[in-house]
Every structure is written in C-alpha cells, then in structure tokens.
C-alpha cells in the first residue's frame, strides 16, 4: 500500500531525495506522496526523524 505523509511532518525534506521513484513533492506548503507513483518501499519512513510517512 502507498505511503502518506501525516500531520507529524516537520517539513525537513529528508524524505524527498530518498524516494527512488520521485513520488514525493512539496506542494502548498507541505510534503505529499503521489499514491499512484509510490512503490511502497518505505525509504521515506526510514529517514523521517518524526515518523510522518505512514503506510495507508
């Protein structure tokens, strides 16, 4: 299942460069994950200091 970035996000940007498929972007003042592109690999969750990316 695709990952989603929750409200825990502190907008540090650590997740964006770690996504191997480029599913993470910064839009409207927050990071979002495109569920259609997300490969559900969990790389974003592994680098997030606050655990914001969660599997849906």
N, C-alpha and C positions, 0 to 999 in steps of 0.2 A: 504494500500500500504506500502511496505517496506521503511525503512528509509535509508538514505545515509549520510555519513559524508562529509561535504563540505570543501572547502579550508580554511574556517574560523577556522578550528581546530587548537588549540594551543598545542595539544598533552599532555594535563594534565592527561589523564587517568581516569577521573571521571566517564565516561560512561561505561567503560568495566565491572566493578564489578556490575553495576546496571542492566545489561541485564539479564532478567530471563531465557532466552533460550540460552545464550552463543554465540550470533551471532556476537559479536564484538571482533576483534583481532587486534594486532599490527603487521603489515606486511610492509616490505620495507620502514620503517621509518614513517609510518602513521597508524592511526586507520581506520579500514574498517568494514563495516557491511555486513555479508553474506545475500543477499536478499532472499535466499531460506530458511534460518533459522529464519530470523526476523519475530517477531509476531506482528509488527506494534503497540506496546503498548505505545511507546513514553517515556518510562522511561529514555532513553539516553538523549533525548531532554530536559527533565525536570531537569536534573542535570548539563547540559552543561553550563558553565559560559559565553560562547560566541555564543550560538545558532547554533553550527555547524551541528548537526544532523537535517536533513530536510526530511519530507515525500516526496517520489517520486511521 
